[in-house]
C-alpha cells in the first residue's frame, strides 16, 4: 500500500526515488541499506532516479479516476515505477 502521496500534492519539481546505495570506499552498489551501522556508513551515497513532478489533485474531494487525480502523466509514472522497483503490481486501473 502506498500512502502519504498527498504531501506531493502540487509539487511541480522533479521527484527523486532512491533506488539503492553505493559504498563510498569500494564503489560496490547495494539495492538495500545494510542493517549493520558500520556498513551503513560505508554505503553513504544514495542512488536516485529523477522523475517528472506530479502536479496532482490529491486533496480534492470526489476524484474518481487517474486522469482526474493526475492531470499530467508524472504521478501515474511515479507510482508505476515504485511498483516496479518493489516488485508489486497495483490493481488493474
N, C-alpha and C positions, 0 to 999 in steps of 0.2 A: 504494500500500500504506500503510495506516495502522498505525503502530507506537506503542509506548510508552503504550498505554491503561492498562496495569497501574499506572501512577503515580496514576491516578484511582480505583483500587480503594477502595471505601468512602467516597469523597468525597461528602458529602451536600449541601454548599452549592451555590449556583448556579455554573454553568460559563460562562466568557466566551469567545467566539470573536471574534478581531479580524477585521473584515470590510473594513477599509480605513483610510485616514488622512485627516485634514483639515488643510489648510495653515493654520498659525497666523495668518498675516498676511492672506491673501486669502479664507480660508474655502472654497477650492476642494477638493472631495473627490477623493481618489485611491484606486483599488482595488489599489494596489501601493505599496511603499516605493521611492521614486526611487533609482536607483543612485548618483547623484552626491551626495556628502556634504553640500554646501551646500543642496541641495534637500531632502535627508532631514531636515535640522534644521528647515526650514520646515514640514515635514509631521509635526510632533511630536505631534499629537493623534490617538491611535488611536480608531477607531470600533468599538464592541463590540456584539454581540448576547448577551444573557444567556439561558441555557437551564437547565432543571431539572438537579439533580445526578444522578449515575449510580447510586450505591449498587449497585455491581456485584460479581460474584464472579469477577473476572479471574484471581486467583491460585489458584482452586480447580481441582483436577485432575479430569478426567472430564466436563467440561461439553460437552454435545453440541447445545445449541440456544440460540437467542436468549433464550428465556424463562428458561432456567437461568442464563445469563450475566448478564442484566439483569432482576432481579425487577420493577423499575419501568420504564416506557417511556422514561425520560430518557436512558439510554445509547444505545438504538437511535435515538432522535430526534437525539441529538448526532452520531452517525456519519452518519446520512442528511443532516443539514444541512451537514456538512463536504463530503460527496459533491456536494451541490447547488452549493455555493459554488465548488468547483474544477472542476465540470463532469465529474465522474467518476461512474460507476454501479458499484455493488458487484455481487457475484454474486447471482443470484436466490435469496434465502433462502426 
